[in-house]
Amino acid sequence: MEKEEIKTEEIKKEEAVKITEVEKEIKVKKKKEYEALINIYTSFNNTIAHVTDMSGRTITKITGGMVTKHGRLKANPTIAMFIAKRISEEVKDMNIKSFYVRIRAKTGNPAPGPGANAIMKSLSREGFRILNILDSTRVARGGPKKKGGRRGRRP
């Protein structure tokens, strides 16, 4: 009877050791997830994505011209998807999982270019969380006279 009790105590100790080893493995796997800021500048000629950490230091900067050799395609949504893929490749090893997004268009434009939404959509498909989207397009308040003359630009 005493031998059986000793064996059950040994088995319990072994199980406790196994449980603590499993807990240690789980603790090792959890790494701290970081956040970053993406500044997306989109015009109708180009798309520029600039990724910084929260203090403003540059992590990576990728433009449409770095992805394609055709100048006319730099503002294309398809090229913006490739920009997002390059961003995710460079950022994943830094353990960044979520982004704050700032979109900027050319001053005075009512809407950003075609690449901004494509970058955000493909980043979310890659598994990143988009925490906030901010439109930081500058708005002209009077300022210098626009080109086009008194009667405006005519077709």
HUKAJO-V340665 format. One line per field, one symbol per residue. burial: + if it has 16 or more other ideal C-beta (glycine too) atoms within 10 Angstrom, else -. Layout:
burial->???
//
This chain:
burial->-----------------------------------++++++++--+++++++------++-+++--++-----++++-+++++++-++--+----++-+++++++------+++++++++-++----+--------+------------------
//
